[in-house]
Each structure stands twice: as C-alpha cells, then as structure tokens.
C-alpha cells in the first residue's frame, strides 16, 4: 500500500470516529433515517463538479450546505419535523444529481472511490474531523437537553433553533468527509449503523458514544481489509456497510439472548 492510500485509510478511520459520535445524537433526536437522505443533498454538486471537471468535494459541499440551510428553514417556518423537511428536498436533489452526472462518473458519485490523498488532503480532512468532534463535545449537554426536554431548553434561554442549525451543519460536514470514500448513497451508513448497534448494547450515554465510535472504526478497518484482500481495485464502501450491518445483526442476537 502506497503513501497516498495509507493517508486515505487514516482519514477514513478518523471519519469513522466523527460519524460514530454524530450518529449517537442523530439516533436520540430520531434523525437516523434523515441522515440517509441528507447525504443525497450532495449529489447535484458532485454531478456538476464531475461535469465541469472541478473538485467533486467542492461541488458536493456547496449543494450540501445549501440543502442543509433549506431544510432548516423548512423546519423553522413550516413546523415540519427534520426528516420530513429533508424528504421535501430529497427527490429533487437525487433527480438533478443523476441527470447532470456523466455516466462514467455516476458509480463513483454514488458509491465512492478508492482515493489517494496527499499529506495536505489528510491534514485538511483531520482538521474537519477535529472540528466535528470538538463541536459535539462542546454542545453535548445542550444537545442532550433538547433531546429529552425541548421546552425546558427553551425556558432556560437556549436558542433551540440555532442549536438545531449548528447540529445539522456538523452533521453535513461529517457526511462531506465521507463522500470521497463512500459516495452519496453510502456515506451516511456509518452514522446510522454503529449508533443503532451501540443502542442495542447499552443505554448509558458515555458508553453508548464509546461503543458507537468503536463499531464505526472497526467497520471501516474491516471493510477496507476485506476489499484489499478479496476485491482489489474496488471501493471499500460496500464492504464497510456490509460489515457494519453484520455487527448490527450480532447486536440484535445479543439483545435477544
């Protein structure tokens, strides 16, 4: 494995840490399914970037940011739940993305690639991961309060709407980090599955977060190794998702036992 692929693996593992952490609060806020849809908001930007031969992440970031702000405004102005708001935008984004993405780049846009990263790319990605983790850690107590008692959070003077926007932006940045590896269809899997697995194993918040992050990292490492040994040249995203789903299945068996 050359240096570029090693850098890519390191960033994928760092992304797993952020996704496992963000997923815990997504589960508590009942936003896990919304995370799957939110990742699709990047597809029009990815498609346009491939079409115009510019950095795909720049295009994905632009439409993901605009879509996130639109979702927040829909929720704020119409009173819709977050997942319902995202659903309003989802179909249009998916259709536009599929329409503008060149056919030879469509698979990569949807399912990711096996990228080679420069040192600068690795450092930039690690900075983004650090920002996600620090933001969630700084607002952990406030997020928890809004989950269990939004009325109390508002009564204490907490700006719930602004906090909701901040969380959606952190959520979107996490998805953006994973787009390079897992594409628009699969990048949300490490937000959904590890958190759901951890929830089957524990109900205590600190352990819940730790287990979710651990499951996410193990899934990325195992999926990457499976791809390297058995499917060389393929993207690791599908193997990561399958292994994560296997861990979720095992957690259900343990819970039933």
Backbone torsions as a table, in degrees:
resi	resn	phi	psi	omega
1	UNK	NA	125.6	-177.4
2	UNK	-80.8	174.4	-174.7
3	UNK	-61.0	-41.0	-179.1
4	UNK	-60.7	-40.0	179.0
5	UNK	-73.0	-32.7	176.2
6	UNK	-64.5	-43.7	176.6
7	UNK	-60.2	-41.1	179.8
8	UNK	-63.8	-41.4	178.9
9	UNK	-65.1	-40.9	179.0
10	UNK	-61.9	-41.3	179.3
11	UNK	-69.8	-36.0	177.2
12	UNK	-62.6	-39.5	177.9
13	UNK	-67.5	-38.9	176.6
14	UNK	-65.3	-40.8	175.5
15	UNK	-58.5	-38.5	179.6
16	UNK	-61.7	-39.9	177.8
17	UNK	-60.9	-47.8	-179.3
18	UNK	-64.2	-42.5	-178.1
19	UNK	-64.9	-41.1	178.3
20	UNK	-62.8	-36.8	178.9
21	UNK	-71.5	-49.6	-178.5
22	UNK	-62.9	-35.9	-178.9
23	UNK	-62.6	-31.4	179.0
24	UNK	-60.3	-45.5	-179.5
25	UNK	-75.7	-29.4	174.3
26	UNK	-62.8	-39.8	178.5
27	UNK	-66.7	-46.1	-178.8
28	UNK	-64.7	-31.9	178.9
29	UNK	-88.1	4.8	-179.9
30	UNK	58.6	46.4	-178.5
31	UNK	-118.0	13.6	-175.9
32	UNK	-61.7	-45.9	178.4
33	UNK	-67.2	-32.6	177.1
34	UNK	-62.9	-32.6	179.5
35	UNK	-64.7	-34.7	178.7
36	UNK	-64.6	-39.7	-179.8
37	UNK	-75.3	-36.8	-176.8
38	UNK	-60.7	-35.2	-179.7
39	UNK	-63.9	-26.6	-179.3
40	UNK	-72.6	-16.2	179.1
41	UNK	-65.2	-20.1	179.2
42	UNK	-80.1	-14.7	-171.2
43	UNK	-62.9	-42.9	177.8
44	UNK	-59.5	-40.4	178.7
45	UNK	-67.2	-40.1	176.0
46	UNK	-60.2	-46.8	-178.5
47	UNK	-61.9	-43.6	179.2
48	UNK	-64.6	-37.3	179.5
49	UNK	-66.1	-42.5	175.8
50	UNK	-63.1	-39.4	-178.3
51	UNK	-65.7	-39.9	-176.3
52	UNK	-96.2	5.2	175.9
53	UNK	60.7	43.7	173.9
54	UNK	-117.4	178.4	-177.6
55	UNK	-61.3	120.0	-178.2
56	UNK	-58.7	-35.7	-178.6
57	UNK	-66.2	-31.7	177.9
58	UNK	-66.4	-43.9	177.5
59	UNK	-66.0	-43.7	178.5
60	UNK	-62.1	-39.7	180.0
61	UNK	-64.0	-38.7	-177.2
62	UNK	-63.9	-51.0	-177.9
63	UNK	-74.4	-29.0	176.8
64	UNK	-66.4	-41.7	178.0
65	UNK	-65.4	-47.4	-179.8
66	UNK	-62.7	-41.1	179.1
67	UNK	-64.8	-38.8	179.0
68	UNK	-64.3	-44.1	178.0
69	UNK	-63.9	-37.8	178.5
70	UNK	-65.6	-42.7	178.2
71	UNK	-60.5	-43.8	-179.6
72	UNK	-63.3	-41.2	178.6
73	UNK	-66.0	-40.2	176.9
74	UNK	-60.4	-44.7	179.7
75	UNK	-64.5	-41.5	-175.7
76	UNK	-70.7	-40.2	-172.7
77	UNK	-90.9	-25.5	-177.2
78	UNK	-108.4	-13.3	-179.3
79	UNK	78.4	10.3	178.2
80	UNK	-71.8	152.1	172.7
81	UNK	-65.5	158.5	-176.8
82	UNK	-58.3	-46.2	-177.2
83	UNK	-66.1	-34.6	177.2
84	UNK	-67.6	-40.0	178.1
85	UNK	-61.6	-44.4	179.3
86	UNK	-63.2	-37.4	180.0
87	UNK	-61.9	-30.3	178.2
88	UNK	-64.0	-38.1	-175.7
89	UNK	-87.5	-25.5	-168.3
90	UNK	-57.4	-53.7	-172.7
91	UNK	-60.7	-41.3	-179.5
92	UNK	-65.2	-44.1	-179.8
93	UNK	-62.5	-42.7	-179.9
94	UNK	-63.1	-43.5	-179.0
95	UNK	-65.6	-45.5	179.6
96	UNK	-63.1	-43.8	-179.6
97	UNK	-60.8	-45.7	179.5
98	UNK	-65.3	-32.4	-177.5
99	UNK	-73.4	-39.0	-173.2
100	UNK	-92.1	-17.4	-178.2
101	UNK	-75.3	125.9	175.6
102	UNK	-57.1	142.8	-173.6
103	UNK	-59.4	-33.7	-178.8
104	UNK	-72.7	-16.3	179.7
105	UNK	-106.8	-3.0	-172.5
106	UNK	-64.9	-42.2	-179.6
107	UNK	-61.8	-43.2	178.8
108	UNK	-64.5	-40.4	179.5
109	UNK	-64.3	-37.1	-176.7
110	UNK	-82.0	-38.6	-170.7
111	UNK	-119.2	1.4	177.1
112	UNK	86.8	-178.2	-178.0
113	UNK	-141.3	-179.8	174.9
114	UNK	-107.5	83.8	-168.8
115	UNK	-80.0	158.2	166.9
116	UNK	-106.9	129.0	-177.9
117	UNK	-107.9	145.4	169.2
118	UNK	-82.2	168.3	176.5
119	UNK	-61.5	-38.4	178.7
120	UNK	-64.1	-40.2	178.0
121	UNK	-64.2	-40.2	177.5
122	UNK	-62.8	-47.0	-178.0
123	UNK	-64.5	-39.0	177.8
124	UNK	-64.7	-42.0	178.0
125	UNK	-65.3	-41.4	178.9
126	UNK	-65.1	-34.6	176.4
127	UNK	-63.9	-42.0	178.1
128	UNK	-63.8	-41.9	178.0
129	UNK	-62.6	-43.7	179.6
130	UNK	-61.6	-39.5	178.6
131	UNK	-63.7	-41.3	178.5
132	UNK	-62.3	-48.9	-176.8
133	UNK	-65.0	-43.3	-179.8
134	UNK	-66.7	-37.2	179.6
135	UNK	-65.6	-44.6	179.2
136	UNK	-66.2	-41.3	179.7
137	UNK	-63.2	-39.3	-178.1
138	UNK	-68.2	-32.7	-175.5
139	UNK	-111.2	18.4	-176.7
140	UNK	-58.3	-47.5	-177.3
141	UNK	-66.2	-39.1	179.4
142	UNK	-67.8	-41.0	177.5
143	UNK	-62.7	-42.0	180.0
144	UNK	-63.0	-39.9	179.5
145	UNK	-63.8	-41.4	179.8
146	UNK	-68.6	-25.2	177.8
147	UNK	-70.1	-48.3	-171.4
148	UNK	-90.7	-25.5	-179.7
149	UNK	-154.1	80.7	178.8
150	UNK	-59.9	-34.3	179.9
151	UNK	-64.6	-43.3	178.6
152	UNK	-65.5	-39.6	178.6
153	UNK	-59.9	-43.1	178.3
154	UNK	-67.0	-37.0	-178.9
155	UNK	-67.4	-27.2	179.6
156	UNK	-83.0	1.7	179.0
157	UNK	93.5	3.6	-179.8
158	UNK	-73.8	130.1	177.7
159	UNK	-79.6	93.1	-173.8
160	UNK	-64.8	-39.1	-179.6
161	UNK	-62.8	-43.7	179.6
162	UNK	-67.8	-38.1	177.7
163	UNK	-65.1	-38.7	177.8
164	UNK	-62.4	-42.0	177.3
165	UNK	-63.4	-43.8	178.7
166	UNK	-59.5	-42.3	179.4
167	UNK	-66.3	-41.5	178.3
168	UNK	-61.9	-37.5	178.5
169	UNK	-68.1	-41.9	175.7
170	UNK	-61.7	-42.3	177.1
171	UNK	-56.8	-46.8	-177.8
172	UNK	-67.0	-39.3	177.4
173	UNK	-62.5	-40.0	178.2
174	UNK	-61.1	-45.4	177.6
175	UNK	-62.2	-40.7	-179.2
176	UNK	-60.5	-40.3	179.1
177	UNK	-61.1	-36.9	-177.0
178	UNK	-84.3	-9.2	-176.4
179	UNK	-59.5	-40.2	-177.0
180	UNK	-60.2	-35.8	-174.9
181	UNK	-91.6	-35.2	-168.6
182	UNK	-123.6	-3.7	175.4
183	UNK	74.1	176.6	-175.6
184	UNK	-70.1	-27.8	-177.6
185	UNK	-83.0	-30.4	-170.7
186	UNK	-110.4	-9.6	-172.9
187	UNK	-65.3	-22.9	179.3
188	UNK	-83.3	-8.2	-175.7
189	UNK	-61.4	-36.0	-179.5
190	UNK	-80.7	-1.0	168.8
191	UNK	-93.5	-33.8	-175.7
192	UNK	-82.4	-57.0	-166.2
193	UNK	-71.8	-47.2	180.0
194	UNK	-60.7	-39.9	178.5
195	UNK	-64.7	-41.9	178.1
196	UNK	-64.7	-37.1	177.2
197	UNK	-65.0	-47.4	-178.6
198	UNK	-62.2	-35.1	-179.1
199	UNK	-64.8	-28.5	177.5
200	UNK	-73.1	-20.8	-172.1
201	UNK	-101.8	-21.7	-178.2
202	UNK	-156.8	154.6	177.1
203	UNK	-114.8	-2.7	-179.7
204	UNK	-88.7	129.9	-171.2
205	UNK	-57.3	-50.2	-178.7
206	UNK	-59.5	-44.0	179.8
207	UNK	-70.7	-35.9	176.9
208	UNK	-55.6	-48.3	179.5
209	UNK	-63.9	-44.5	-178.3
210	UNK	-62.7	-45.2	-179.2
211	UNK	-65.9	-41.6	179.4
212	UNK	-61.0	-45.4	179.8
213	UNK	-65.7	-38.1	179.0
214	UNK	-65.8	-45.6	178.8
215	UNK	-60.7	-40.5	-179.9
216	UNK	-63.3	-45.9	-179.8
217	UNK	-65.5	-44.2	179.5
218	UNK	-61.9	-38.9	179.6
219	UNK	-63.5	-44.3	179.7
220	UNK	-65.0	-45.0	-178.5
221	UNK	-65.3	-46.5	-179.6
222	UNK	-65.4	-44.6	179.3
223	UNK	-62.4	-38.8	178.3
224	UNK	-66.3	-41.5	179.0
225	UNK	-67.5	-41.7	178.1
226	UNK	-59.8	-44.1	179.6
227	UNK	-65.3	-42.6	-178.1
228	UNK	-63.7	-38.3	-175.6
229	UNK	-87.7	-35.3	-172.3
230	UNK	-110.5	-24.7	-178.9
231	UNK	-132.7	57.0	-177.1
232	UNK	-60.5	138.4	-178.6
233	UNK	92.5	-14.5	179.0
234	UNK	-90.9	161.1	174.0
235	UNK	-73.7	148.2	-175.9
236	UNK	-82.8	-11.4	-174.9
237	UNK	-52.4	-53.0	-179.4
238	UNK	-59.3	-41.6	179.6
239	UNK	-66.1	-36.5	177.6
240	UNK	-62.9	-44.9	-179.4
241	UNK	-65.1	-43.2	-179.7
242	UNK	-63.1	-43.2	180.0
243	UNK	-66.5	-39.5	177.4
244	UNK	-63.1	-39.8	177.3
245	UNK	-65.3	-35.2	176.9
246	UNK	-63.5	-43.2	177.5
247	UNK	-63.3	-37.8	177.1
248	UNK	-63.3	-42.3	177.2
249	UNK	-60.8	-40.7	178.2
250	UNK	-65.6	-36.1	178.8
251	UNK	-65.8	-34.1	176.9
252	UNK	-66.1	-39.7	178.8
253	UNK	-64.7	-41.4	179.4
254	UNK	-65.7	-39.7	179.3
255	UNK	-65.2	-40.0	179.7
256	UNK	-68.9	-33.3	-179.9
257	UNK	-76.2	NA	NA
